[in-house]
Amino acid sequence: MGFDELEKELMALGDIADVAPAMLEAAAPILKEELQSQVQQAANKGYATGDLARSIKANKPGENHLGHYVSVTAKGKDRKGIRNNEKLAYLNYGTSKQNARPVISKAMKNSEKKCLDTMQEKFNEVTG
């Protein structure tokens, strides 16, 4: 059970344009909270202020040639004018002076089951 089975159910409905955004909106807060938690754990070195974790937001669902999606990422800039998304990338992938701390993949792995369950509940609610 996973995304493939859920995708097959959606495709059986025909027009998923109404159902998919509602499902993604329901799951996005779960991923957002998990990513914030992972960032707080990885960045908590005594000097972190928590601004990066607080800057993580979920965007509205969208659609492209690959299908429907929602993104969760850091928004805005810090007090020094450094983009928070840039700091998230440095934290996740590392730099020449800093080891990588893969917070994004951990957040996705940890929240996958709960996101799938939430999306399935929303699917059942919307489709009756």
CNS distance restraints for C-alpha pairs under 8 A (distance, minus, plus):
assign (resid   1 and name CA) (resid   5 and name CA) 6.09 0.50 0.50
assign (resid   2 and name CA) (resid   6 and name CA) 6.52 0.50 0.50
assign (resid   2 and name CA) (resid 116 and name CA) 7.10 0.50 0.50
assign (resid   3 and name CA) (resid   7 and name CA) 5.95 0.50 0.50
assign (resid   3 and name CA) (resid 116 and name CA) 7.40 0.50 0.50
assign (resid   4 and name CA) (resid   8 and name CA) 6.28 0.50 0.50
assign (resid   5 and name CA) (resid   9 and name CA) 6.39 0.50 0.50
assign (resid   6 and name CA) (resid  10 and name CA) 6.29 0.50 0.50
assign (resid   6 and name CA) (resid 120 and name CA) 7.54 0.50 0.50
assign (resid   7 and name CA) (resid  11 and name CA) 6.11 0.50 0.50
assign (resid   8 and name CA) (resid  12 and name CA) 6.21 0.50 0.50
assign (resid   9 and name CA) (resid  13 and name CA) 6.73 0.50 0.50
assign (resid  10 and name CA) (resid  14 and name CA) 7.10 0.50 0.50
assign (resid  10 and name CA) (resid  16 and name CA) 5.98 0.50 0.50
assign (resid  11 and name CA) (resid  15 and name CA) 7.48 0.50 0.50
assign (resid  11 and name CA) (resid  16 and name CA) 6.90 0.50 0.50
assign (resid  16 and name CA) (resid  20 and name CA) 5.76 0.50 0.50
assign (resid  17 and name CA) (resid  21 and name CA) 7.04 0.50 0.50
assign (resid  18 and name CA) (resid  22 and name CA) 7.24 0.50 0.50
assign (resid  19 and name CA) (resid  23 and name CA) 6.38 0.50 0.50
assign (resid  19 and name CA) (resid 123 and name CA) 6.79 0.50 0.50
assign (resid  19 and name CA) (resid 126 and name CA) 6.80 0.50 0.50
assign (resid  19 and name CA) (resid 127 and name CA) 7.93 0.50 0.50
assign (resid  20 and name CA) (resid  24 and name CA) 6.17 0.50 0.50
assign (resid  20 and name CA) (resid  68 and name CA) 6.68 0.50 0.50
assign (resid  21 and name CA) (resid  25 and name CA) 6.06 0.50 0.50
assign (resid  21 and name CA) (resid  61 and name CA) 5.57 0.50 0.50
assign (resid  21 and name CA) (resid  62 and name CA) 7.47 0.50 0.50
assign (resid  21 and name CA) (resid  68 and name CA) 7.23 0.50 0.50
assign (resid  21 and name CA) (resid  69 and name CA) 7.99 0.50 0.50
assign (resid  22 and name CA) (resid  26 and name CA) 6.28 0.50 0.50
assign (resid  22 and name CA) (resid 122 and name CA) 7.17 0.50 0.50
assign (resid  23 and name CA) (resid  27 and name CA) 6.45 0.50 0.50
assign (resid  23 and name CA) (resid 118 and name CA) 7.64 0.50 0.50
assign (resid  23 and name CA) (resid 119 and name CA) 4.80 0.50 0.50
assign (resid  23 and name CA) (resid 120 and name CA) 7.69 0.50 0.50
assign (resid  23 and name CA) (resid 122 and name CA) 5.58 0.50 0.50
assign (resid  23 and name CA) (resid 123 and name CA) 6.42 0.50 0.50
assign (resid  24 and name CA) (resid  28 and name CA) 5.96 0.50 0.50
assign (resid  24 and name CA) (resid  61 and name CA) 6.43 0.50 0.50
assign (resid  24 and name CA) (resid  69 and name CA) 7.15 0.50 0.50
assign (resid  24 and name CA) (resid  70 and name CA) 6.33 0.50 0.50
assign (resid  24 and name CA) (resid 119 and name CA) 6.88 0.50 0.50
assign (resid  25 and name CA) (resid  29 and name CA) 7.52 0.50 0.50
assign (resid  25 and name CA) (resid  60 and name CA) 7.24 0.50 0.50
assign (resid  25 and name CA) (resid  61 and name CA) 6.73 0.50 0.50
assign (resid  25 and name CA) (resid  70 and name CA) 7.77 0.50 0.50
assign (resid  26 and name CA) (resid 118 and name CA) 6.58 0.50 0.50
assign (resid  26 and name CA) (resid 119 and name CA) 6.51 0.50 0.50
assign (resid  26 and name CA) (resid 122 and name CA) 7.12 0.50 0.50
assign (resid  27 and name CA) (resid  31 and name CA) 6.84 0.50 0.50
assign (resid  27 and name CA) (resid 115 and name CA) 4.94 0.50 0.50
assign (resid  27 and name CA) (resid 116 and name CA) 7.60 0.50 0.50
assign (resid  27 and name CA) (resid 118 and name CA) 5.99 0.50 0.50
assign (resid  27 and name CA) (resid 119 and name CA) 6.07 0.50 0.50
assign (resid  28 and name CA) (resid  32 and name CA) 6.12 0.50 0.50
assign (resid  28 and name CA) (resid  58 and name CA) 6.14 0.50 0.50
assign (resid  28 and name CA) (resid  70 and name CA) 7.08 0.50 0.50
assign (resid  28 and name CA) (resid  71 and name CA) 7.84 0.50 0.50
assign (resid  28 and name CA) (resid  72 and name CA) 7.15 0.50 0.50
assign (resid  28 and name CA) (resid 115 and name CA) 7.73 0.50 0.50
assign (resid  29 and name CA) (resid  33 and name CA) 6.11 0.50 0.50
assign (resid  29 and name CA) (resid  58 and name CA) 6.97 0.50 0.50
assign (resid  30 and name CA) (resid  34 and name CA) 6.34 0.50 0.50
assign (resid  30 and name CA) (resid 111 and name CA) 6.67 0.50 0.50
assign (resid  30 and name CA) (resid 114 and name CA) 7.41 0.50 0.50
assign (resid  30 and name CA) (resid 115 and name CA) 6.47 0.50 0.50
assign (resid  31 and name CA) (resid  35 and name CA) 6.04 0.50 0.50
assign (resid  31 and name CA) (resid  72 and name CA) 7.28 0.50 0.50
assign (resid  31 and name CA) (resid 107 and name CA) 6.75 0.50 0.50
assign (resid  31 and name CA) (resid 108 and name CA) 6.78 0.50 0.50
assign (resid  31 and name CA) (resid 111 and name CA) 5.86 0.50 0.50
assign (resid  31 and name CA) (resid 115 and name CA) 7.30 0.50 0.50
assign (resid  32 and name CA) (resid  36 and name CA) 6.15 0.50 0.50
assign (resid  32 and name CA) (resid  56 and name CA) 6.74 0.50 0.50
assign (resid  32 and name CA) (resid  57 and name CA) 6.45 0.50 0.50
assign (resid  32 and name CA) (resid  58 and name CA) 6.39 0.50 0.50
assign (resid  32 and name CA) (resid  72 and name CA) 6.09 0.50 0.50
assign (resid  32 and name CA) (resid  73 and name CA) 7.99 0.50 0.50
assign (resid  33 and name CA) (resid  37 and name CA) 6.19 0.50 0.50
assign (resid  34 and name CA) (resid  38 and name CA) 6.20 0.50 0.50
assign (resid  34 and name CA) (resid 107 and name CA) 5.32 0.50 0.50
assign (resid  34 and name CA) (resid 108 and name CA) 7.92 0.50 0.50
assign (resid  34 and name CA) (resid 110 and name CA) 7.36 0.50 0.50
assign (resid  34 and name CA) (resid 111 and name CA) 6.52 0.50 0.50
assign (resid  35 and name CA) (resid  39 and name CA) 6.10 0.50 0.50
assign (resid  35 and name CA) (resid  53 and name CA) 7.84 0.50 0.50
assign (resid  35 and name CA) (resid  56 and name CA) 7.74 0.50 0.50
assign (resid  35 and name CA) (resid 103 and name CA) 6.86 0.50 0.50
assign (resid  35 and name CA) (resid 104 and name CA) 6.50 0.50 0.50
assign (resid  35 and name CA) (resid 107 and name CA) 5.00 0.50 0.50
assign (resid  35 and name CA) (resid 108 and name CA) 7.79 0.50 0.50
assign (resid  36 and name CA) (resid  40 and name CA) 6.16 0.50 0.50
assign (resid  36 and name CA) (resid  53 and name CA) 4.76 0.50 0.50
assign (resid  36 and name CA) (resid  54 and name CA) 7.08 0.50 0.50
assign (resid  36 and name CA) (resid  56 and name CA) 6.56 0.50 0.50
assign (resid  37 and name CA) (resid  41 and name CA) 6.28 0.50 0.50
assign (resid  37 and name CA) (resid  53 and name CA) 7.46 0.50 0.50
assign (resid  38 and name CA) (resid  42 and name CA) 6.13 0.50 0.50
assign (resid  38 and name CA) (resid 103 and name CA) 5.49 0.50 0.50
assign (resid  38 and name CA) (resid 104 and name CA) 7.84 0.50 0.50
assign (resid  38 and name CA) (resid 106 and name CA) 7.32 0.50 0.50
assign (resid  38 and name CA) (resid 107 and name CA) 6.37 0.50 0.50
assign (resid  39 and name CA) (resid  43 and name CA) 5.80 0.50 0.50
assign (resid  39 and name CA) (resid  52 and name CA) 7.55 0.50 0.50
assign (resid  39 and name CA) (resid  53 and name CA) 5.83 0.50 0.50
assign (resid  39 and name CA) (resid 103 and name CA) 6.18 0.50 0.50
assign (resid  40 and name CA) (resid  44 and name CA) 5.73 0.50 0.50
assign (resid  40 and name CA) (resid  50 and name CA) 6.69 0.50 0.50
assign (resid  40 and name CA) (resid  53 and name CA) 6.09 0.50 0.50
assign (resid  42 and name CA) (resid  91 and name CA) 7.92 0.50 0.50
assign (resid  42 and name CA) (resid 101 and name CA) 6.67 0.50 0.50
assign (resid  42 and name CA) (resid 103 and name CA) 7.30 0.50 0.50
assign (resid  43 and name CA) (resid  48 and name CA) 6.14 0.50 0.50
assign (resid  43 and name CA) (resid  91 and name CA) 7.70 0.50 0.50
assign (resid  44 and name CA) (resid  48 and name CA) 5.62 0.50 0.50
assign (resid  50 and name CA) (resid  54 and name CA) 6.30 0.50 0.50
assign (resid  51 and name CA) (resid  55 and name CA) 6.12 0.50 0.50
assign (resid  51 and name CA) (resid  78 and name CA) 7.35 0.50 0.50
assign (resid  52 and name CA) (resid  56 and name CA) 6.88 0.50 0.50
assign (resid  52 and name CA) (resid  74 and name CA) 6.97 0.50 0.50
assign (resid  52 and name CA) (resid  84 and name CA) 6.05 0.50 0.50
assign (resid  52 and name CA) (resid  87 and name CA) 7.60 0.50 0.50
assign (resid  52 and name CA) (resid  88 and name CA) 7.39 0.50 0.50
assign (resid  53 and name CA) (resid  74 and name CA) 7.71 0.50 0.50
assign (resid  55 and name CA) (resid  74 and name CA) 5.09 0.50 0.50
assign (resid  55 and name CA) (resid  75 and name CA) 5.36 0.50 0.50
assign (resid  55 and name CA) (resid  76 and name CA) 6.95 0.50 0.50
assign (resid  55 and name CA) (resid  84 and name CA) 6.99 0.50 0.50
assign (resid  56 and name CA) (resid  72 and name CA) 6.86 0.50 0.50
assign (resid  56 and name CA) (resid  73 and name CA) 5.22 0.50 0.50
assign (resid  56 and name CA) (resid  74 and name CA) 4.01 0.50 0.50
assign (resid  56 and name CA) (resid  75 and name CA) 6.08 0.50 0.50
assign (resid  57 and name CA) (resid  72 and name CA) 5.65 0.50 0.50
assign (resid  57 and name CA) (resid  73 and name CA) 5.70 0.50 0.50
assign (resid  57 and name CA) (resid  74 and name CA) 6.06 0.50 0.50
assign (resid  57 and name CA) (resid  75 and name CA) 6.63 0.50 0.50
assign (resid  58 and name CA) (resid  70 and name CA) 7.31 0.50 0.50
assign (resid  58 and name CA) (resid  71 and name CA) 5.92 0.50 0.50
assign (resid  58 and name CA) (resid  72 and name CA) 4.25 0.50 0.50
assign (resid  58 and name CA) (resid  73 and name CA) 6.51 0.50 0.50
assign (resid  59 and name CA) (resid  70 and name CA) 6.21 0.50 0.50
assign (resid  59 and name CA) (resid  71 and name CA) 5.53 0.50 0.50
assign (resid  59 and name CA) (resid  72 and name CA) 6.13 0.50 0.50
assign (resid  59 and name CA) (resid  73 and name CA) 7.93 0.50 0.50
assign (resid  60 and name CA) (resid  70 and name CA) 6.26 0.50 0.50
assign (resid  60 and name CA) (resid  71 and name CA) 7.68 0.50 0.50
assign (resid  61 and name CA) (resid  68 and name CA) 6.99 0.50 0.50
assign (resid  61 and name CA) (resid  69 and name CA) 5.61 0.50 0.50
assign (resid  61 and name CA) (resid  70 and name CA) 4.44 0.50 0.50
assign (resid  61 and name CA) (resid  71 and name CA) 7.48 0.50 0.50
assign (resid  62 and name CA) (resid  68 and name CA) 5.70 0.50 0.50
assign (resid  62 and name CA) (resid  69 and name CA) 5.43 0.50 0.50
assign (resid  62 and name CA) (resid  70 and name CA) 6.17 0.50 0.50
assign (resid  63 and name CA) (resid  67 and name CA) 5.41 0.50 0.50
assign (resid  63 and name CA) (resid  68 and name CA) 4.27 0.50 0.50
assign (resid  63 and name CA) (resid  69 and name CA) 6.03 0.50 0.50
assign (resid  64 and name CA) (resid  68 and name CA) 6.53 0.50 0.50
assign (resid  64 and name CA) (resid  69 and name CA) 7.96 0.50 0.50
assign (resid  73 and name CA) (resid  85 and name CA) 6.67 0.50 0.50
assign (resid  74 and name CA) (resid  84 and name CA) 5.46 0.50 0.50
assign (resid  74 and name CA) (resid  85 and name CA) 4.70 0.50 0.50
assign (resid  74 and name CA) (resid  88 and name CA) 6.87 0.50 0.50
assign (resid  75 and name CA) (resid  83 and name CA) 7.49 0.50 0.50
assign (resid  75 and name CA) (resid  84 and name CA) 5.88 0.50 0.50
assign (resid  75 and name CA) (resid  85 and name CA) 6.15 0.50 0.50
assign (resid  76 and name CA) (resid  83 and name CA) 5.92 0.50 0.50
assign (resid  76 and name CA) (resid  84 and name CA) 5.87 0.50 0.50
assign (resid  76 and name CA) (resid  85 and name CA) 7.62 0.50 0.50
assign (resid  77 and name CA) (resid  81 and name CA) 5.27 0.50 0.50
assign (resid  77 and name CA) (resid  82 and name CA) 5.22 0.50 0.50
assign (resid  77 and name CA) (resid  83 and name CA) 4.19 0.50 0.50
assign (resid  77 and name CA) (resid  84 and name CA) 5.24 0.50 0.50
assign (resid  78 and name CA) (resid  82 and name CA) 5.48 0.50 0.50
assign (resid  78 and name CA) (resid  83 and name CA) 6.44 0.50 0.50
assign (resid  78 and name CA) (resid  84 and name CA) 6.43 0.50 0.50
assign (resid  82 and name CA) (resid  86 and name CA) 7.39 0.50 0.50
assign (resid  82 and name CA) (resid  87 and name CA) 7.59 0.50 0.50
assign (resid  83 and name CA) (resid  87 and name CA) 6.62 0.50 0.50
assign (resid  84 and name CA) (resid  88 and name CA) 6.20 0.50 0.50
assign (resid  85 and name CA) (resid  89 and name CA) 6.25 0.50 0.50
assign (resid  86 and name CA) (resid  90 and name CA) 6.30 0.50 0.50
assign (resid  87 and name CA) (resid  91 and name CA) 6.13 0.50 0.50
assign (resid  88 and name CA) (resid  92 and name CA) 6.04 0.50 0.50
assign (resid  89 and name CA) (resid  93 and name CA) 5.79 0.50 0.50
assign (resid  89 and name CA) (resid  94 and name CA) 7.47 0.50 0.50
assign (resid  90 and name CA) (resid  94 and name CA) 4.84 0.50 0.50
assign (resid  90 and name CA) (resid  95 and name CA) 6.10 0.50 0.50
assign (resid  90 and name CA) (resid 100 and name CA) 7.50 0.50 0.50
assign (resid  91 and name CA) (resid  98 and name CA) 7.96 0.50 0.50
assign (resid  91 and name CA) (resid  99 and name CA) 7.98 0.50 0.50
assign (resid  91 and name CA) (resid 100 and name CA) 6.12 0.50 0.50
assign (resid  91 and name CA) (resid 101 and name CA) 5.77 0.50 0.50
assign (resid  91 and name CA) (resid 102 and name CA) 7.45 0.50 0.50
assign (resid  91 and name CA) (resid 103 and name CA) 7.63 0.50 0.50
assign (resid  92 and name CA) (resid 100 and name CA) 5.45 0.50 0.50
assign (resid  92 and name CA) (resid 101 and name CA) 4.88 0.50 0.50
assign (resid  92 and name CA) (resid 102 and name CA) 4.52 0.50 0.50
assign (resid  92 and name CA) (resid 103 and name CA) 5.57 0.50 0.50
assign (resid  92 and name CA) (resid 104 and name CA) 6.63 0.50 0.50
assign (resid  93 and name CA) (resid  99 and name CA) 7.65 0.50 0.50
assign (resid  93 and name CA) (resid 100 and name CA) 4.60 0.50 0.50
assign (resid  93 and name CA) (resid 101 and name CA) 6.57 0.50 0.50
assign (resid  93 and name CA) (resid 102 and name CA) 6.54 0.50 0.50
assign (resid  94 and name CA) (resid  98 and name CA) 5.21 0.50 0.50
assign (resid  94 and name CA) (resid  99 and name CA) 4.81 0.50 0.50
assign (resid  94 and name CA) (resid 100 and name CA) 3.74 0.50 0.50
assign (resid  94 and name CA) (resid 101 and name CA) 6.78 0.50 0.50
assign (resid  95 and name CA) (resid  99 and name CA) 6.52 0.50 0.50
assign (resid  95 and name CA) (resid 100 and name CA) 7.20 0.50 0.50
assign (resid 102 and name CA) (resid 106 and name CA) 6.45 0.50 0.50
assign (resid 103 and name CA) (resid 107 and name CA) 6.02 0.50 0.50
assign (resid 104 and name CA) (resid 108 and name CA) 6.20 0.50 0.50
assign (resid 105 and name CA) (resid 109 and name CA) 6.06 0.50 0.50
assign (resid 106 and name CA) (resid 110 and name CA) 5.96 0.50 0.50
assign (resid 107 and name CA) (resid 111 and name CA) 6.02 0.50 0.50
assign (resid 108 and name CA) (resid 112 and name CA) 5.78 0.50 0.50
assign (resid 111 and name CA) (resid 115 and name CA) 5.96 0.50 0.50
assign (resid 112 and name CA) (resid 116 and name CA) 6.09 0.50 0.50
assign (resid 113 and name CA) (resid 117 and name CA) 6.16 0.50 0.50
assign (resid 114 and name CA) (resid 118 and name CA) 6.09 0.50 0.50
assign (resid 115 and name CA) (resid 119 and name CA) 6.06 0.50 0.50
assign (resid 116 and name CA) (resid 120 and name CA) 6.05 0.50 0.50
assign (resid 117 and name CA) (resid 121 and name CA) 6.19 0.50 0.50
assign (resid 118 and name CA) (resid 122 and name CA) 6.21 0.50 0.50
assign (resid 119 and name CA) (resid 123 and name CA) 6.01 0.50 0.50
assign (resid 120 and name CA) (resid 124 and name CA) 6.15 0.50 0.50
assign (resid 121 and name CA) (resid 125 and name CA) 6.12 0.50 0.50
assign (resid 122 and name CA) (resid 126 and name CA) 6.06 0.50 0.50
assign (resid 123 and name CA) (resid 127 and name CA) 5.96 0.50 0.50
assign (resid 124 and name CA) (resid 128 and name CA) 5.66 0.50 0.50
